[in-house]
Amino acid sequence: MKLIRMTKVLVLGARFGGLSAAYTLKRLAGNKAEIKVINNTRFSYFRPALPHVATGVIDEDDVKVDLTKALPEKRMNFQQGTVEKIDASGGLVYYTKPDGNKTEEDYDYLIIALGAHLGTELVKGWDKYGYSVCELDYALKLREKLKDFKGGTIAIGSGLFYQGKTPKPKVPENYVPVADAACEGPIFEMSLMLSGYFKKKGMLNKVKFVVFSPGEYLSDLSTMSRKIVREMYKQMGIELFENFRIKEIRENEIVDEAGKTIKADLTILIPPYTGNPALKNSTPDLIDDGGFVPTDLNMVSIKYDNVYAVGDANSLTVPKLGYLAVKTGNVAAQHLATRLGVQVKVDQYYPTIICVADNPFEGFGVAVKDDTWYGGTTSIAAPSPINHMKKELFHKYFIWTKGDMALEKFLASW
């Protein structure tokens, strides 16, 4: 009897974009596709809760999904490995397994969800004085620092986003605005959360907060929403510095490219965002000049018809936002499913800023929904205790489903 070979799909990366693509494709295509996910660690994390880990609200085990169990349960394969490069013209992925073995693997279709690179090497003094919440180990390091913090000035801000310029994705031009920062939502959230954190400890009078941005702060929000944030900061005594492109972190200050300094006894940074090194090492015409993959609205590479890119790795996702990662992952999976013979509606991608800045210490969150950056008219920034509850439920939902965002439109609260 002749065996029918299933279409082989490799998914590189297992964060919001990669997991959404993998789970959705398996749900739609079933046995039409053999799906294998390659990720550099055996765990995926609920990243919107890393600030909560840093402030001791939850523990690290509360944000983990074990991919070695979760994916096989859904009849998908998992391989831990670090992707080194992609030969898009030859249809090969090169990666290194945990034991050091170099491996190459072919594919029929490829979904790139490798994310961007946190360019900590671009900030002098990072290793000695820098803190962040962008990765679990960074959040744990910050948690220990906060426990022992006796008072002083805390600077919270973003490094520069090294956005690609050419070739452009084949999407409406207004869908891909030029951004100085990759995503400043976590900065806003940390400024609220740490205020509540130190208030609970009875230390708020010993701490001064400053927020800095490489461009205009929260430029992805409407003018009205930005005014609301500025007024909120005035009431909280938070000083805002814009057009501050951080170059160096020192023991008691930070320095920008122009030599300007800001006092900082503790610096919490979203590091500069650059293209993933594995993509920069790949077939040159797969990526733009920043190291991101240009695609069309179906997330298909503009150069390679069997390659998709989702999440932060895609040049069209601006800002680099979890909500957009899930949306691009779903679209890619739906489109690929149609190519495998499945009758399914492919969602139309439309970018919108959706997130919640949570303050668990004071029991409220600020929910944001805004598409004005893309030419739309929706602009909502609403503080409410309900938003805090929604974010808690979203976290529980993600862990319960092991990262499967099937009901994201109903239950997610970014």
C-alpha positions as CSV (number, residue, x, y, z in Angstrom):
1,M,0.0,0.0,0.0
2,K,1.3,3.4,-1.0
3,L,1.9,5.7,2.0
4,I,0.8,9.3,1.6
5,R,3.4,11.7,2.8
6,M,2.2,14.5,5.0
7,T,3.2,18.1,4.2
8,K,6.1,19.0,6.5
9,V,5.8,22.3,8.3
10,L,8.6,23.7,10.5
11,V,7.7,26.4,13.0
12,L,10.8,28.3,14.3
13,G,10.0,29.7,17.7
14,A,7.4,29.1,20.4
15,R,6.2,32.4,21.8
16,F,2.9,34.0,21.0
17,G,3.3,34.0,17.2
18,G,4.8,30.6,16.8
19,L,2.4,28.8,19.2
20,S,-0.6,30.5,17.7
21,A,0.5,29.4,14.2
22,A,1.3,25.9,15.3
23,Y,-1.9,25.2,17.3
24,T,-4.1,26.9,14.7
25,L,-2.6,25.0,11.8
26,K,-2.9,21.7,13.6
27,R,-6.5,22.4,14.5
28,L,-7.4,23.3,10.9
29,A,-5.2,20.9,8.9
30,G,-5.1,17.9,11.1
31,N,-3.3,15.0,9.4
32,K,-2.6,17.0,6.3
33,A,0.4,18.5,8.0
34,E,3.3,17.2,10.0
35,I,4.2,20.1,12.3
36,K,7.5,20.4,14.1
37,V,8.3,23.3,16.4
38,I,11.9,24.2,17.1
39,N,12.6,26.5,20.1
40,N,15.8,27.4,21.9
41,T,14.3,26.3,25.3
42,R,11.9,23.6,26.3
43,F,9.7,26.2,27.9
44,S,7.5,29.0,26.6
45,Y,6.5,31.8,29.0
46,F,3.5,34.0,29.4
47,R,5.6,37.2,28.8
48,P,2.9,39.8,29.8
49,A,3.4,38.5,33.4
50,L,7.1,38.9,33.6
51,P,6.7,42.3,35.3
52,H,4.6,40.4,37.9
53,V,7.5,38.0,38.4
54,A,9.9,40.9,38.8
55,T,7.8,42.4,41.5
56,G,7.2,39.2,43.3
57,V,3.4,39.0,42.6
58,I,3.9,35.5,41.1
59,D,6.7,32.9,40.8
60,E,8.6,31.8,37.7
61,D,6.8,28.5,37.6
62,D,3.5,30.3,37.2
63,V,4.4,31.6,33.7
64,K,5.9,28.4,32.3
65,V,4.5,26.0,29.6
66,D,6.6,22.8,29.1
67,L,6.7,22.4,25.3
68,T,8.0,18.8,25.6
69,K,4.6,17.9,27.0
70,A,2.2,20.5,25.5
71,L,3.0,20.0,21.8
72,P,3.1,16.1,21.7
73,E,-0.3,16.2,23.4
74,K,-1.7,18.0,20.3
75,R,0.1,15.6,17.9
76,M,2.9,18.0,17.1
77,N,6.7,17.4,17.3
78,F,9.0,19.4,19.4
79,Q,12.8,19.9,19.1
80,Q,14.8,22.0,21.4
81,G,17.5,23.8,19.4
82,T,19.0,27.1,18.5
83,V,18.4,28.2,14.9
84,E,21.6,29.3,13.3
85,K,20.4,30.2,9.8
86,I,17.9,29.5,7.1
87,D,18.7,28.5,3.5
88,A,15.4,29.7,2.0
89,S,16.4,28.9,-1.6
90,G,17.4,25.4,-0.6
91,G,14.6,24.8,1.9
92,L,16.8,24.0,4.8
93,V,17.0,25.1,8.4
94,Y,20.3,24.8,10.3
95,Y,20.2,24.5,14.1
96,T,22.2,23.3,17.1
97,K,20.8,20.9,19.6
98,P,21.4,21.2,23.3
99,D,24.1,18.5,23.1
100,G,26.0,20.7,20.6
101,N,25.2,18.6,17.5
102,K,24.7,20.7,14.4
103,T,21.6,19.6,12.4
104,E,20.0,20.6,9.2
105,E,16.4,19.9,8.4
106,D,14.3,20.4,5.3
107,Y,10.7,21.5,5.0
108,D,7.8,22.0,2.7
109,Y,6.6,25.1,4.4
110,L,8.4,27.2,7.0
111,I,6.9,29.6,9.6
112,I,9.4,31.9,11.1
113,A,8.6,33.1,14.6
114,L,12.1,33.7,16.0
115,G,11.3,37.1,17.3
116,A,13.8,40.0,17.4
117,H,17.1,40.4,19.1
118,L,17.5,42.3,22.4
119,G,20.6,44.3,21.6
120,T,22.0,44.6,25.1
121,E,25.5,44.7,23.6
122,L,24.7,48.1,22.2
123,V,24.4,49.6,25.6
124,K,27.7,50.1,27.5
125,G,27.4,49.1,31.1
126,W,24.4,46.8,30.6
127,D,26.0,43.7,32.1
128,K,26.9,45.5,35.3
129,Y,24.1,47.9,35.8
130,G,21.2,47.0,33.4
131,Y,17.9,45.4,34.4
132,S,14.9,44.4,32.4
133,V,11.7,42.4,32.3
134,C,12.0,41.2,28.7
135,E,13.2,37.7,29.6
136,L,12.5,35.5,32.6
137,D,16.1,35.6,33.8
138,Y,16.1,39.4,33.5
139,A,12.9,39.5,35.6
140,L,14.4,37.3,38.3
141,K,17.5,39.4,38.4
142,L,15.4,42.5,38.8
143,R,13.3,40.9,41.5
144,E,16.4,40.4,43.7
145,K,17.5,44.0,43.0
146,L,14.1,45.4,44.0
147,K,14.1,43.4,47.3
148,D,17.2,45.1,48.4
149,F,16.5,48.6,46.9
150,K,16.7,51.2,49.7
151,G,15.6,54.2,47.7
152,G,16.7,56.6,45.0
153,T,15.9,57.3,41.4
154,I,14.6,54.5,39.1
155,A,14.8,55.2,35.4
156,I,12.5,53.1,33.2
157,G,12.7,53.3,29.4
158,S,13.5,51.9,25.9
159,G,16.4,51.6,23.7
160,L,16.2,52.4,20.0
161,F,14.3,50.2,17.5
162,Y,16.6,49.4,14.5
163,Q,13.7,49.1,12.1
164,G,14.3,47.9,8.5
165,K,13.6,50.2,5.6
166,T,13.9,48.2,2.5
167,P,12.5,46.1,0.9
168,K,9.2,47.0,2.3
169,P,6.4,44.5,3.0
170,K,3.6,44.3,0.4
171,V,1.0,45.8,2.7
172,P,-0.7,49.2,2.9
173,E,2.0,51.8,3.8
174,N,0.1,53.1,6.8
175,Y,0.2,49.6,8.4
176,V,3.9,49.9,9.0
177,P,4.7,53.3,10.6
178,V,8.2,54.3,11.5
179,A,8.9,53.8,15.2
180,D,11.7,54.9,17.4
181,A,10.9,52.3,20.1
182,A,9.8,48.7,19.5
183,C,7.1,48.7,22.2
184,E,6.7,50.9,25.2
185,G,3.7,49.3,26.8
186,P,5.8,47.5,29.3
187,I,7.5,50.8,30.3
188,F,4.1,52.3,31.0
189,E,3.1,49.2,33.0
190,M,6.3,49.1,35.0
191,S,5.9,52.8,35.9
192,L,2.5,52.1,37.3
193,M,3.3,48.7,38.9
194,L,6.5,49.9,40.7
195,S,4.6,52.9,42.1
196,G,2.2,50.4,43.7
197,Y,5.0,48.1,44.7
198,F,6.9,50.8,46.7
199,K,3.7,52.2,48.1
200,K,2.8,48.8,49.5
201,K,6.3,48.6,51.0
202,G,5.9,52.0,52.6
203,M,8.8,53.4,50.6
204,L,7.2,55.5,47.9
205,N,8.5,58.7,49.5
206,K,12.0,57.3,49.1
207,V,11.7,56.6,45.4
208,K,11.7,59.0,42.4
209,F,10.7,57.6,39.0
210,V,11.8,58.9,35.6
211,V,10.7,57.5,32.2
212,F,12.7,58.0,29.0
213,S,12.0,57.2,25.4
214,P,14.2,57.3,22.3
215,G,11.5,59.3,20.5
216,E,8.1,60.5,21.5
217,Y,6.8,58.4,24.4
218,L,4.0,56.1,23.5
219,S,3.9,57.4,19.9
220,D,1.7,54.5,18.8
221,L,-1.2,56.0,20.8
222,S,-3.4,58.9,20.0
223,T,-2.6,62.5,20.9
224,M,-5.4,62.4,23.5
225,S,-4.1,59.2,25.1
226,R,-0.6,60.6,25.3
227,K,-2.0,63.7,27.0
228,I,-3.8,61.5,29.6
229,V,-0.6,59.6,30.3
230,R,1.4,62.9,30.7
231,E,-1.2,64.2,33.1
232,M,-1.1,60.9,35.1
233,Y,2.6,61.1,35.3
234,K,2.4,64.7,36.6
235,Q,0.1,63.6,39.4
236,M,2.4,60.7,40.2
237,G,5.5,62.9,40.2
238,I,7.1,60.9,37.3
239,E,9.4,62.9,35.1
240,L,9.4,62.1,31.4
241,F,12.4,62.5,29.1
242,E,11.8,62.1,25.3
243,N,14.3,61.8,22.4
244,F,16.8,60.2,24.9
245,R,18.6,57.5,23.0
246,I,20.4,55.6,25.6
247,K,24.1,54.8,25.0
248,E,25.5,53.9,28.4
249,I,24.3,52.8,31.9
250,R,26.5,53.9,34.8
251,E,26.2,53.2,38.5
252,N,24.2,56.3,39.2
253,E,23.2,57.7,35.8
254,I,22.4,56.9,32.2
255,V,23.9,58.7,29.2
256,D,22.4,59.2,25.7
257,E,24.0,59.5,22.3
258,A,24.3,63.3,22.6
259,G,26.0,63.0,26.0
260,K,23.0,64.1,28.0
261,T,22.7,62.4,31.4
262,I,19.8,61.4,33.7
263,K,20.3,60.4,37.3
264,A,19.5,56.7,37.8
265,D,20.3,54.5,40.8
266,L,18.4,51.7,39.1
267,T,17.9,51.4,35.3
268,I,15.1,49.2,33.9
269,L,15.4,49.0,30.1
270,I,13.7,47.5,27.1
271,P,17.0,47.0,25.2
272,P,17.5,48.1,21.7
273,Y,15.6,45.9,19.2
274,T,17.4,44.6,16.2
275,G,16.9,41.8,13.7
276,N,17.4,38.2,14.9
277,P,21.0,37.1,14.3
278,A,19.8,33.8,12.8
279,L,17.9,35.8,10.2
280,K,20.8,38.1,9.5
281,N,22.8,35.0,8.8
282,S,20.2,33.5,6.4
283,T,19.6,33.8,2.7
284,P,20.1,37.6,2.1
285,D,16.9,38.3,0.1
286,L,14.7,36.7,2.8
287,I,15.1,39.8,5.1
288,D,15.1,43.5,4.9
289,D,18.1,45.7,5.8
290,G,17.2,45.5,9.5
291,G,17.0,41.8,9.6
292,F,13.2,41.4,9.6
293,V,11.2,39.4,7.1
294,P,9.0,41.4,4.7
295,T,5.7,39.6,3.8
296,D,2.3,40.3,2.3
297,L,-0.9,40.5,4.3
298,N,-1.1,36.7,4.5
299,M,2.3,36.6,6.2
300,V,4.0,35.0,3.1
301,S,7.5,36.1,2.3
302,I,7.7,38.5,-0.6
303,K,10.5,36.4,-2.0
304,Y,9.8,32.8,-1.0
305,D,6.3,31.5,-1.5
306,N,6.7,28.6,1.0
307,V,8.0,30.8,3.9
308,Y,5.8,32.7,6.4
309,A,6.9,35.1,9.1
310,V,4.9,36.0,12.2
311,G,5.3,38.1,15.3
312,D,8.3,40.2,15.9
313,A,10.3,38.6,13.1
314,N,8.0,40.0,10.5
315,S,8.8,43.6,9.4
316,L,5.1,44.6,9.3
317,T,4.5,44.1,13.0
318,V,5.0,47.6,14.4
319,P,5.1,47.9,17.4
320,K,6.5,44.5,18.5
321,L,3.4,43.5,20.4
322,G,2.0,40.2,21.7
323,Y,-1.5,40.9,20.3
324,L,-0.1,41.4,16.8
325,A,2.0,38.3,17.1
326,V,-1.1,36.2,17.7
327,K,-2.9,37.9,14.8
328,T,-0.1,37.2,12.4
329,G,0.2,33.6,13.6
330,N,-3.4,33.0,13.0
331,V,-3.4,34.5,9.6
332,A,-0.4,32.5,8.5
333,A,-1.9,29.3,9.7
334,Q,-5.2,29.9,8.1
335,H,-3.6,30.8,4.8
336,L,-1.4,27.8,4.8
337,A,-4.4,25.6,5.7
338,T,-6.1,26.7,2.5
339,R,-3.1,25.7,0.5
340,L,-3.4,22.3,2.0
341,G,-6.9,22.0,0.8
342,V,-8.8,23.1,3.9
343,Q,-11.8,25.3,3.3
344,V,-11.3,28.1,5.9
345,K,-11.7,31.9,6.0
346,V,-8.5,33.7,6.2
347,D,-8.7,36.7,8.6
348,Q,-7.9,40.1,7.2
349,Y,-4.9,41.5,9.1
350,Y,-5.5,44.9,10.5
351,P,-3.1,46.4,13.1
352,T,-4.4,47.7,16.3
353,I,-2.7,48.5,19.6
354,I,-4.3,46.4,22.3
355,C,-2.8,45.9,25.7
356,V,-3.4,46.3,29.4
357,A,-0.9,48.1,31.8
358,D,-1.6,46.3,35.1
359,N,-1.0,47.5,38.6
360,P,-1.8,44.4,40.8
361,F,-0.7,46.2,44.0
362,E,-3.5,48.8,43.7
363,G,-6.0,46.5,41.9
364,F,-6.4,48.3,38.6
365,G,-5.2,48.2,35.0
366,V,-5.3,50.6,32.1
367,A,-6.8,49.0,29.0
368,V,-5.7,50.4,25.7
369,K,-7.3,50.0,22.3
370,D,-5.9,52.3,19.6
371,D,-5.6,52.3,15.8
372,T,-5.0,56.0,15.2
373,W,-1.3,55.3,14.3
374,Y,-2.6,53.4,11.3
375,G,-5.1,56.0,10.2
376,G,-8.1,54.7,12.3
377,T,-10.3,56.6,14.7
378,T,-10.4,54.2,17.7
379,S,-8.7,55.5,20.8
380,I,-9.5,54.1,24.2
381,A,-7.4,54.3,27.4
382,A,-9.5,53.2,30.4
383,P,-8.3,52.6,33.9
384,S,-10.5,50.1,35.8
385,P,-10.3,47.3,38.4
386,I,-12.0,45.0,35.8
387,N,-8.9,45.3,33.6
388,H,-6.7,44.0,36.3
389,M,-9.1,41.0,36.7
390,K,-9.1,40.4,33.0
391,K,-5.3,40.3,32.8
392,E,-5.3,37.7,35.7
393,L,-7.8,35.6,33.8
394,F,-5.9,35.9,30.6
395,H,-2.8,34.6,32.3
396,K,-4.7,31.6,33.8
397,Y,-6.2,30.9,30.4
398,F,-2.9,30.9,28.6
399,I,-1.3,28.5,31.2
400,W,-4.4,26.2,31.2
401,T,-4.4,25.9,27.4
402,K,-0.6,25.6,27.3
403,G,-0.3,28.6,25.0
404,D,-3.2,27.7,22.7
405,M,-4.9,31.0,22.0
406,A,-8.0,29.6,20.2
407,L,-10.4,31.8,22.3
408,E,-8.1,34.8,22.3
409,K,-10.7,37.2,20.9
410,F,-13.0,36.4,23.8
411,L,-10.7,35.8,26.7
412,A,-7.4,37.6,26.0
413,S,-6.6,40.9,27.8
414,W,-3.2,42.0,26.8
